[in-house]
Amino acid sequence: MQLRQLGRSDLKISPILMGTWQAGKDMWTGIDDAEITRAIRAAFEAGITTYD
């Protein structure tokens, strides 16, 4: 995956971000830790370096 410069900083980030709000489980049910781990690992292996 191509990385892009973040503003005027020296940081390079993936242009696709992964939102992880559901992983907090405060308002979501039916998501287990193993499923969350698999999803984050798959995103990382696909080149996603930016998480929200």
Distance bins in CASP14 RR format, pairs under 12 A and 6 or more apart:
PFRMAT RR
TARGET T0000
AUTHOR 0000-0000-0000
RMODE 2
METHOD distances of the structure
MODEL  1
1 12 0 0 0 0 0 1 0 0 0 0 0
1 13 0 0 0 0 0 1 0 0 0 0 0
1 14 1 0 1 0 0 0 0 0 0 0 0
1 15 1 0 0 1 0 0 0 0 0 0 0
1 16 1 0 0 1 0 0 0 0 0 0 0
1 17 0 0 0 0 0 1 0 0 0 0 0
1 18 0 0 0 0 0 1 0 0 0 0 0
1 43 0 0 0 0 0 1 0 0 0 0 0
1 44 0 0 0 0 0 1 0 0 0 0 0
1 45 0 0 0 0 0 1 0 0 0 0 0
1 46 1 0 0 1 0 0 0 0 0 0 0
1 47 1 0 1 0 0 0 0 0 0 0 0
1 48 1 0 0 1 0 0 0 0 0 0 0
1 49 0 0 0 0 1 0 0 0 0 0 0
1 50 0 0 0 0 0 1 0 0 0 0 0
2 12 0 0 0 0 1 0 0 0 0 0 0
2 13 0 0 0 0 0 1 0 0 0 0 0
2 14 1 0 0 1 0 0 0 0 0 0 0
2 15 1 0 0 1 0 0 0 0 0 0 0
2 16 0 0 0 0 1 0 0 0 0 0 0
2 47 0 0 0 0 1 0 0 0 0 0 0
2 48 0 0 0 0 0 1 0 0 0 0 0
2 49 0 0 0 0 0 1 0 0 0 0 0
3 10 0 0 0 0 0 1 0 0 0 0 0
3 11 0 0 0 0 1 0 0 0 0 0 0
3 12 1 1 0 0 0 0 0 0 0 0 0
3 13 1 0 0 1 0 0 0 0 0 0 0
3 14 1 0 0 1 0 0 0 0 0 0 0
3 15 1 0 0 1 0 0 0 0 0 0 0
3 16 0 0 0 0 0 1 0 0 0 0 0
3 47 0 0 0 0 1 0 0 0 0 0 0
3 48 0 0 0 0 0 1 0 0 0 0 0
3 49 1 0 0 1 0 0 0 0 0 0 0
3 50 0 0 0 0 1 0 0 0 0 0 0
4 11 0 0 0 0 1 0 0 0 0 0 0
4 12 1 0 0 1 0 0 0 0 0 0 0
4 13 1 0 0 1 0 0 0 0 0 0 0
4 14 1 0 0 1 0 0 0 0 0 0 0
4 15 1 0 1 0 0 0 0 0 0 0 0
4 16 0 0 0 0 0 1 0 0 0 0 0
4 17 0 0 0 0 0 1 0 0 0 0 0
4 49 0 0 0 0 0 1 0 0 0 0 0
4 50 0 0 0 0 1 0 0 0 0 0 0
5 11 1 0 0 1 0 0 0 0 0 0 0
5 12 1 0 0 1 0 0 0 0 0 0 0
5 13 0 0 0 0 1 0 0 0 0 0 0
5 14 0 0 0 0 0 1 0 0 0 0 0
5 15 0 0 0 0 0 1 0 0 0 0 0
6 12 1 0 0 1 0 0 0 0 0 0 0
6 13 1 0 1 0 0 0 0 0 0 0 0
6 14 0 0 0 0 0 1 0 0 0 0 0
6 15 0 0 0 0 0 1 0 0 0 0 0
6 17 0 0 0 0 0 1 0 0 0 0 0
6 49 0 0 0 0 0 1 0 0 0 0 0
6 50 0 0 0 0 1 0 0 0 0 0 0
7 13 0 0 0 0 1 0 0 0 0 0 0
11 49 0 0 0 0 1 0 0 0 0 0 0
11 50 0 0 0 0 1 0 0 0 0 0 0
12 47 0 0 0 0 0 1 0 0 0 0 0
12 49 0 0 0 0 1 0 0 0 0 0 0
12 50 0 0 0 0 1 0 0 0 0 0 0
13 47 0 0 0 0 0 1 0 0 0 0 0
13 48 0 0 0 0 1 0 0 0 0 0 0
13 49 1 0 1 0 0 0 0 0 0 0 0
13 50 1 0 1 0 0 0 0 0 0 0 0
13 51 0 0 0 0 0 1 0 0 0 0 0
13 52 0 0 0 0 0 1 0 0 0 0 0
14 43 0 0 0 0 1 0 0 0 0 0 0
14 44 0 0 0 0 1 0 0 0 0 0 0
14 46 0 0 0 0 1 0 0 0 0 0 0
14 47 1 0 1 0 0 0 0 0 0 0 0
14 48 1 0 1 0 0 0 0 0 0 0 0
14 49 1 0 1 0 0 0 0 0 0 0 0
14 50 1 0 1 0 0 0 0 0 0 0 0
14 51 0 0 0 0 1 0 0 0 0 0 0
14 52 0 0 0 0 0 1 0 0 0 0 0
15 47 0 0 0 0 0 1 0 0 0 0 0
15 48 0 0 0 0 1 0 0 0 0 0 0
15 49 0 0 0 0 1 0 0 0 0 0 0
15 50 0 0 0 0 1 0 0 0 0 0 0
16 43 0 0 0 0 1 0 0 0 0 0 0
16 44 0 0 0 0 0 1 0 0 0 0 0
16 46 0 0 0 0 1 0 0 0 0 0 0
16 47 0 0 0 0 1 0 0 0 0 0 0
16 48 1 0 1 0 0 0 0 0 0 0 0
16 49 0 0 0 0 1 0 0 0 0 0 0
16 50 1 0 0 1 0 0 0 0 0 0 0
16 51 0 0 0 0 0 1 0 0 0 0 0
16 52 0 0 0 0 0 1 0 0 0 0 0
17 43 0 0 0 0 1 0 0 0 0 0 0
17 47 0 0 0 0 0 1 0 0 0 0 0
17 48 1 0 0 1 0 0 0 0 0 0 0
17 49 0 0 0 0 1 0 0 0 0 0 0
17 50 1 0 1 0 0 0 0 0 0 0 0
17 51 1 0 0 1 0 0 0 0 0 0 0
17 52 1 0 1 0 0 0 0 0 0 0 0
18 36 0 0 0 0 0 1 0 0 0 0 0
18 39 1 0 0 1 0 0 0 0 0 0 0
18 40 1 0 0 1 0 0 0 0 0 0 0
18 41 0 0 0 0 0 1 0 0 0 0 0
18 42 0 0 0 0 1 0 0 0 0 0 0
18 43 1 0 1 0 0 0 0 0 0 0 0
18 44 0 0 0 0 1 0 0 0 0 0 0
18 45 0 0 0 0 0 1 0 0 0 0 0
18 46 0 0 0 0 1 0 0 0 0 0 0
18 47 0 0 0 0 1 0 0 0 0 0 0
18 48 1 0 1 0 0 0 0 0 0 0 0
18 49 0 0 0 0 1 0 0 0 0 0 0
18 50 1 0 0 1 0 0 0 0 0 0 0
18 51 1 0 1 0 0 0 0 0 0 0 0
18 52 1 0 0 1 0 0 0 0 0 0 0
19 36 0 0 0 0 0 1 0 0 0 0 0
19 39 0 0 0 0 1 0 0 0 0 0 0
19 40 0 0 0 0 1 0 0 0 0 0 0
19 43 0 0 0 0 1 0 0 0 0 0 0
19 48 0 0 0 0 1 0 0 0 0 0 0
19 50 0 0 0 0 1 0 0 0 0 0 0
19 51 1 0 0 1 0 0 0 0 0 0 0
19 52 1 0 1 0 0 0 0 0 0 0 0
20 28 0 0 0 0 0 1 0 0 0 0 0
20 31 0 0 0 0 0 1 0 0 0 0 0
20 36 1 0 0 1 0 0 0 0 0 0 0
20 37 0 0 0 0 0 1 0 0 0 0 0
20 39 0 0 0 0 1 0 0 0 0 0 0
20 40 1 0 0 1 0 0 0 0 0 0 0
20 43 0 0 0 0 1 0 0 0 0 0 0
20 44 0 0 0 0 0 1 0 0 0 0 0
20 48 0 0 0 0 0 1 0 0 0 0 0
20 50 0 0 0 0 0 1 0 0 0 0 0
20 51 1 0 1 0 0 0 0 0 0 0 0
20 52 1 0 0 1 0 0 0 0 0 0 0
21 27 0 0 0 0 1 0 0 0 0 0 0
21 28 0 0 0 0 1 0 0 0 0 0 0
21 31 0 0 0 0 0 1 0 0 0 0 0
21 36 0 0 0 0 0 1 0 0 0 0 0
21 51 0 0 0 0 0 1 0 0 0 0 0
21 52 1 0 0 1 0 0 0 0 0 0 0
22 28 1 0 1 0 0 0 0 0 0 0 0
22 29 0 0 0 0 0 1 0 0 0 0 0
22 30 0 0 0 0 1 0 0 0 0 0 0
22 31 1 0 1 0 0 0 0 0 0 0 0
22 32 0 0 0 0 0 1 0 0 0 0 0
22 35 0 0 0 0 1 0 0 0 0 0 0
22 36 1 0 0 1 0 0 0 0 0 0 0
22 39 0 0 0 0 1 0 0 0 0 0 0
22 40 0 0 0 0 0 1 0 0 0 0 0
22 52 0 0 0 0 0 1 0 0 0 0 0
23 30 0 0 0 0 0 1 0 0 0 0 0
23 31 1 0 0 1 0 0 0 0 0 0 0
23 32 0 0 0 0 0 1 0 0 0 0 0
23 33 0 0 0 0 1 0 0 0 0 0 0
23 34 0 0 0 0 0 1 0 0 0 0 0
23 35 0 0 0 0 1 0 0 0 0 0 0
23 36 1 0 1 0 0 0 0 0 0 0 0
23 37 0 0 0 0 1 0 0 0 0 0 0
23 38 0 0 0 0 0 1 0 0 0 0 0
23 39 0 0 0 0 1 0 0 0 0 0 0
23 40 1 0 0 1 0 0 0 0 0 0 0
23 43 0 0 0 0 0 1 0 0 0 0 0
23 51 0 0 0 0 1 0 0 0 0 0 0
23 52 0 0 0 0 0 1 0 0 0 0 0
24 30 0 0 0 0 0 1 0 0 0 0 0
24 31 0 0 0 0 1 0 0 0 0 0 0
24 33 0 0 0 0 0 1 0 0 0 0 0
24 36 0 0 0 0 1 0 0 0 0 0 0
25 31 1 0 0 1 0 0 0 0 0 0 0
25 32 0 0 0 0 1 0 0 0 0 0 0
25 33 0 0 0 0 1 0 0 0 0 0 0
25 35 0 0 0 0 0 1 0 0 0 0 0
25 36 0 0 0 0 1 0 0 0 0 0 0
28 35 0 0 0 0 0 1 0 0 0 0 0
28 36 0 0 0 0 0 1 0 0 0 0 0
30 36 0 0 0 0 0 1 0 0 0 0 0
31 37 0 0 0 0 0 1 0 0 0 0 0
31 38 0 0 0 0 0 1 0 0 0 0 0
31 39 0 0 0 0 1 0 0 0 0 0 0
31 40 0 0 0 0 0 1 0 0 0 0 0
32 38 0 0 0 0 1 0 0 0 0 0 0
32 39 0 0 0 0 0 1 0 0 0 0 0
33 39 0 0 0 0 0 1 0 0 0 0 0
33 40 0 0 0 0 0 1 0 0 0 0 0
34 40 0 0 0 0 0 1 0 0 0 0 0
34 41 0 0 0 0 0 1 0 0 0 0 0
35 41 0 0 0 0 0 1 0 0 0 0 0
35 42 0 0 0 0 0 1 0 0 0 0 0
36 42 0 0 0 0 0 1 0 0 0 0 0
36 43 0 0 0 0 0 1 0 0 0 0 0
36 51 0 0 0 0 0 1 0 0 0 0 0
37 43 0 0 0 0 0 1 0 0 0 0 0
37 44 0 0 0 0 0 1 0 0 0 0 0
38 44 0 0 0 0 0 1 0 0 0 0 0
38 45 0 0 0 0 0 1 0 0 0 0 0
39 45 0 0 0 0 0 1 0 0 0 0 0
39 46 0 0 0 0 0 1 0 0 0 0 0
39 48 0 0 0 0 0 1 0 0 0 0 0
39 51 0 0 0 0 0 1 0 0 0 0 0
40 46 0 0 0 0 0 1 0 0 0 0 0
40 47 0 0 0 0 0 1 0 0 0 0 0
40 48 0 0 0 0 1 0 0 0 0 0 0
40 49 0 0 0 0 0 1 0 0 0 0 0
40 51 1 0 0 1 0 0 0 0 0 0 0
41 47 0 0 0 0 0 1 0 0 0 0 0
41 48 0 0 0 0 0 1 0 0 0 0 0
42 48 0 0 0 0 1 0 0 0 0 0 0
43 49 0 0 0 0 1 0 0 0 0 0 0
43 50 0 0 0 0 1 0 0 0 0 0 0
43 51 1 0 0 1 0 0 0 0 0 0 0
43 52 0 0 0 0 0 1 0 0 0 0 0
44 50 0 0 0 0 0 1 0 0 0 0 0
44 51 0 0 0 0 1 0 0 0 0 0 0
END
